[in-house]
């Protein structure tokens, strides 16, 4: 933050508001520990899992084969692949202990389902199909054994552990016992060395290529978005960052988001591709890209549904999942280096792909309407399922008493792929067509979403800021490391300026030197702890 070096007013001006306090503390080093190994923010809770004894197994399912990507501690920000409801297509899984005992089992919604909503004109043209490569997350006991993925048809088909035939198995993968090394993580200093926070559970610290492009602090109630680069070469990384910032800025100025733009953080993961652009089967163009993304071939996948194909390196997938963990991503967008309209979603892994063009913010905002606010589609194209329809916050079957009557007194017939019998609040909305703002009801749903999340009011500042106490005798309030917080210190000057502890190397901290320079310097921390 440039405010850190801004001036003669020093700390008193820098911390002039509660919100500025939070942002300034976060950028200094108190929260810079999120980029260091072994911190609470890095997401590890030890090899024995969380309080329930569970861990998250992250797996790549591609071309009918399972690959273990990581065993991670449970993180509420990154939930497991959801369970199916009603008659949704599903898969079954079971986790067998090393002695052959069934330790856990369950169903997940079919993770390979991909969806595309809008054509190039921004009107609804829904398609549902199969993605060749997806990430599956399962909560399993912290133990060694074998994880099996099994075929079922619907959620209502029960799983009989140890009773399914081999023909029903899609694939299986060994799970290492705690302490046996449960996969790799990106290194804490931006490399790719494994880091662990206990036996078999990764501790994700600094992730190579991960940068924060919209920073509204580390409040747990904020929403974190991760944008991945795809089809951008190393020489085009600047172009990617510019495009990612533009998409994020435009999306956060759409109704339903602009009212809460200070509750969003946006991260960008720079993953260089060998070639610029993506594979295009129709035009016989093959590109070597990080996530092996391709246009659809229109048989059966529509051209606009660009999704990762098989053959992605496990290292790239691990980098992605490590970035999701480090950023606490609630949803991931893959920004594709193409200008032709394209957009597709893989709901089970909360992934949206968008082309780098002027429709990208609207496509992404529509998908966020689904994933964050649980809004339903309001267009009539597609296959109507009257049994499922009408239960969203923005759809109903009861036109005379809609749930939004206190907001708008209207009910327009046609929604959730049904031309009749299901109603939406207003004539048009982003959940019906692109480049359209959210209606009043959907905007109200967004407000209720944030009202239900943890408050992001700034916590009282630490140490010398506690209770509004100011440093006296010419001293300045300066950072003294994550164990001590802030201390009143005599003004000082160093040889290296900084913004976070991580920039200062081992054993040093980034402290405010005070007047006359009002810079932050890399220095040794004071041996005497701060007075509490």
N, C-alpha and C positions, 0 to 999 in steps of 0.2 A: 504494500500500500504506500503510495507516494506521501500520504499524510504523515507517515512516520518520520520523514525527514523534513517536514514542512516548517519547522520554524521556531522563531524566536519565542513564541508563546509556550514552547516546551510541553510538558506533560499536562499542565492544567488545561490548555486548549485542546490537546489531543484527546483527552478524555472528557470532553465537554458534554456528552450525552450518554445515556445508558447504552444505546445501540452502538455508538462509537467505541465505548469501553469494550464491548464484546468483540467487535471486529479487530480492534487493536491488540487485545490480549491474544486472540487466536493467531494473528499473524506474527507475533513476536517470538514465541517459543514455548509458551505455556501449553499451547495446543500443537506446536510443531512436533511434539513427540509422536503425533500420529504418523509421521514419516520415519520414525525410528523403530528399532527392533524391541520387542518385548513390552510394548505399552498396551494399555487397555483398549485404546482406540484401534489398535491393529487387528483386533478381532479374535485373538487366540484365548482359549480358556483352559488350555492344558490337554494332555493326551487322553484324559479320562472323560472328555466331553463336558456338557453342561451339567446343571444340577440333576437332570433326569438321566444322566449317563449316556446321552445321545451325541452323535456327531453327524455332520453332513457329508455324504459321499457325493462328489461331483463326477459325473461320467459323461463321456462322449458316446452317443449312439449314432453311428454312421454306417450305412450300407449293411445293416443287420449285425454289426459288431459293436461290442462294448469296450471302451477303453477307460480305465480309471485315471482321472485328471488330478484329483486331490481328495484328501480327507481333511475337512475343516471343522473348526468349532462352530456351533450353531449361532446364526446371526439372524435376528428378527427382521433386519432390513432386506435380507435375501432369502425368502421362504423356499421351502422345497417345492418340487413339481406338484401342482394341486391335485387333490383327489377328484374323481369325476362325480357328476351329479346326474340323476335321472338316467336317461338312456344314452349318455355320451359314450363314444368309443373310448376304450381304456386298455391299459396294459396292467398285468399283475407283476408283483415282485416278491421274492422271498430271500431272506438272509439266513444262511446256514452256518452254524458255528463250526469250528475246526473239528469237533467230534461228531458232526453230522446232525446235531440238534437244530431244529428250526427256532431261531432267535427272534425273528420278526418277519412280517409279511404285510401286504396291502395292495391297493389299487392306485394307479395314477391316471389322470386323463391322458389320452393318446398324445404323447409329447411331440410327435412329428407333424401335427396339424399346422398348416400354414394358411393365412387368410390375406386377401387383398380386397379393398373396398371400392376404390374409385378409379375411374379411367382418366385419361389425360385432360378431359374437359372439366374434371372435378365433380362429375355426377356419378351416382352409385352404379357399380357393376360388380357385385360381389362374386368372389370365387373362394372355394375352400379346397385345399389339396394337401399333398404330402411334401414335407421338407426332407431332403436327403441326409442332413446332418444336424443334430440337435444336442443340447446339453441337458442332462437329466440330473436332478438333485433329490436325494432320498435321505430321510432321517433314519439312521440305523444305530444299534447299540455300539458302544466303543469296545469292539472286540475283533479278533481275527476270524476269518471265515470265507465264505463264497457268496457273492450276490448274484442272483439269477433274475433275469427279466423274461417274462412269460406272456404269451398271447392270450387275450380274451376278446370278446366281441363288444360287450357293454358293461357298464358299472354294476348291473344287476347280476352278472354271472359270478358266482362266488369262487374264491380261490381255495383250493384244498392243499395246504402245505405238504410237501413230500408226496402228494397224490397225483401230480400232473405228469403226463408222459413226456419223454424226451422230445417228442415231436412238437410239443407246445412251447419249448424253450426257444427264445430268440437268441440269447447268448448269456454267458456267465463270466464273471471276473473275480479273481481272488482279492480279498481285502486283507491288508497286513494287520497283524496284531499291534496294539498300542506299543510304541517304542521300537517298532521294526522299520520305521521310515515310511510315512503314509503319503508319499508323493513329493513333488517339488513346488517351490514357490520362488517368485522373483526375489533377488537379493535386496538387502536393506540399503545398499549403496547404489542401487540402480543396475546391478548385474543380474545374473541368473543363478546364483548359488542357492542351494536349499537353505531355508531358515525355518526353525521349528520353535514352537512355544510350548513344548511338552511332547511326549512320545506320540509320534504319528500324526500330529495336528499342526498345520502350517501357521506360521505367524507372518502375515503379509505386511511388510514395511514399505519402503520406497519401491515403486514400480517403474521400471525404465520406460520413459515416454509418456507417463501420466502427468498431466498438468490440469490445474483448476482454472477455468476461464470465466466462471461467475461465482463469486465468493460472498456468501451471506452468513458465514459462521458455521459452527459445528453443532448447533442446537439439534438434539435428536428429533425434534418435531419438523425439521426442514425436510424437503424432498431432494434427493440426490439423483441427478441424471448423468449417465456416462455416454459419451459419443465416441464411437470407434471409427478410425479411418479405414477405408477400403478402396483400393485402386489408386491410391496416392503414392507416388514414389518418394524416396528420401528427399529429392530435390523439390518436391511439391508439398512438403510438410507445412511450410508457411501458408500455402494456399489452403490446406486443410484447416488449419487453426482459424484462418480468417472466415472460411465458410461455416465452421462450427459455431463461431461467435455470432455470425450473422443469423444463422438458423435459431440459435438460442434467444437472441435479442428479439427477433421477430415473433417467435412463439410466446415469449413472456409479455408481449404487448397485445395478445389476443384476450378478449373478455373471458373470464374464468381463470386466467393466469395473471393478467396484469395487476389485478387487485391484490395478488399475493406474491408478486415477483420477488419480494425480499425474503420469501420462504423457500426459494429454490437455490441449490448449488448445481453448477454444471461442470463436469470434468471432461477432458478430451484425452483419449489414448492414441498416441502416434505409433502406428504399426506400418512401417514402410512396405510397399509392394515392389516387386521387381519391375512390373509393367504398369503403365498408366491406363486407367479404364478397367473394364471387366469383360469377361467372356461373353460372346454374342453368337450362339449356335446358328441362328437364322442367317447370319452373314458370314458364317464360317471363320469367326475371329476367336482365337484362343489367347487368353491373357494369364500370366503368372502373377496372382495377387495373394495377399496375406490370408484372406478368408475364402479364397476360391469361389467368389460369388459370380453368378451368371444370370443373364436375362433368361426368362422362361422361353421355352421353344414353341409355345402355343399348342402343344400336344402332350399332355393336357394342360400344362402350366401356362397361364397367360404371360405374354412378354413382359408386362409391367411388374410381375412378381419376381423381384430379384432377391434370391436367398443363397446362403452359403451351400456349396455342394460338398460331397465327400472329399476325402484326401487332404483335409486341412491338417497341418502338422500339430501334434499334441503340444508342442512348445508354444505355438501361437494361441491355442485354446487355453493353455495354462496362464499365459500372459493376460488374456481377456478376463478369465475368472479371478485372477489375482487383482486386477484393476477394479473389478466389480466389488471385491471384498474391501479393498483399500478405500474406495470412494463411497462405500455403503450404498451402492447404486440401487435405487428403487425400480429403475427401468433403464434399458440400454438401447441406444439408437446406433445403427451402423450407417454412416454417411458415405454414400457411394459417389465416386468421382465420375459422374455422368450428368448430362443436362437433360436428357430425355426423361419424361415423367416415369417414375417407378416408385412403388411402395408396397411392402408386404410385412406381415407380422407373424411371429411364432409365439402365440400367447403363453404357452407353458413355460417358456424361459424368459418372458418379458422382453423380447427383442423385436425392434421395429427397424426395417431397412427403408431408407429414403434417398432419393436422388438429390444431388446438390443443385436444386433449382428453386424458383420462387414459390413452388407449391410445397416444398419440404416443411416449412413451419406449420402449415395447415394440416398436412398429413400427420405429422408428429403430434400436434395438439389433439386431433381426433383420437389417435390411439391412446394418448394420455387420458382422454375422457373415459375410455374403457378401463384402462389399467389402474388409474388412480381413483377416479370418482365413481366407478361401477356404472357408468352411463351406458345405455343401450342404443343400438342403431335406430334411427328414426325414418329410414327410407323403406320403401315397399318392395324394391327389387329383391329377388332371392326366393328361398323356400320357406313358406310360412309354417311354423309349428305352433299352433294355437295353444297347445298344452303348456309350452314354455313361455309364451309371449305375455307381455303386459305386467311383468312384475318388477320392472326397474323403477328408479326414482323419476325417470322421465318418460315412462310408458305405463299405460293402464288399459284395462278392459272396461272400466267403470266411467263412462263419459259424464254421467250425472254427478258423480262425487269423486273427482280425480284427486290424488294426494297433493297436488300443487295448487288447489283452489284458493289458498290464502295468498298466492303470489300472482297468478294470472287466472282469470275466470274464463278459460277457454279449453277446448279439447278438440283437436283436429284429427280426423280419422285417417289411419294409415301409419303404421310403424312396425318395426321389428319384422320386416319382410312380408307383412300382411297388409293387403289393401283395405280390408274391412275388419271390424271387430276389435281393433287395437288402436289406441289413440296416443298422440303426442301433444305437448303443451301448446306449441305455436306453429305457424305455417312453415318456418324455416329455422335452421340451427346448424351448427358445425357437425352435429351428430347425424345430419341428413345430407349435407353437401359441403364441399370444400370452399375455402375463401369466404366463409360465412361465420359471423360471431356466434358464440354460445347464446342461446336464448336465456331469458331471465331465470327460468327454472334450473337450467344446467349451471348457470353462474351461482345460484343459491346453493346447489349441491356442492359446488367447489368450496364455498364458504363453510358449509357444515363439515366438510372433510378436514379443513384446517382447524376449525374450532375443536374437533375431536382429537387433534394431535397435541403433543406436549407443547406448552407455551414456550416461545422463544424470547421472552423478556430476558434481558441481560441479568446474569447473576451478580451479586455484590462483588466488586473488585477485591483482589486479595491484598494481604499485607498492608503496606502503607496507604492504600486507597480505602481500606476498610472503614466504614463509618464517615467517610469524607475527610479523614485525617490527612493533612498535608505535611510534606517534609519541611523541616525548618533549618535554620543555620546555614543556608546556602547549599544544602544537599538536594539531590534529585532522586525521584523514585525510579529505580532501575531494576530490571529483571536479574534474578540471582539463581536461575535454574528451576527445573520443575519440582524439586523437593522443597525449595524455600519460597518460591514466589517472588515478590517484589520487596526490595530493601531501600531505605534511604541511604544514599551514597554520596560521597564527594564527587563533583564533576570530574570526568576523566576523558582521555583521548587515546585511541588505539591506532594501529597501523592498517587495519582491514575493516571496511564497513560491511554491514550485513543486514538481513531482515529476519533470519531464523537461526536457531541453534545449529541446525543441520549444515549450514554453510561454514561453520567455524571449526569443524574438525573435532577430533576426540578430546574431551576434557574441557572444552571451551564453551562459553555461552555468548549469546548476542544481547548485550546490555546497552541501555540508553546512557550516553555520556554527558548529556546536559549541555548548558550554554558553554561557550558561545556558538559551537557548531551545530548542536542539536542533532547529532548523528547517532546511529547505532554502531557499536564496535564489537569485534570479537575479542573477548578478554577471559581470563581465568575467573571462575566464580569466587566470591569471598568465602574464606574458610569459616567465618563466623556466620551461623544461620541468621535469617531475618527474625526480628522480634515479632511475635504473634500478637 
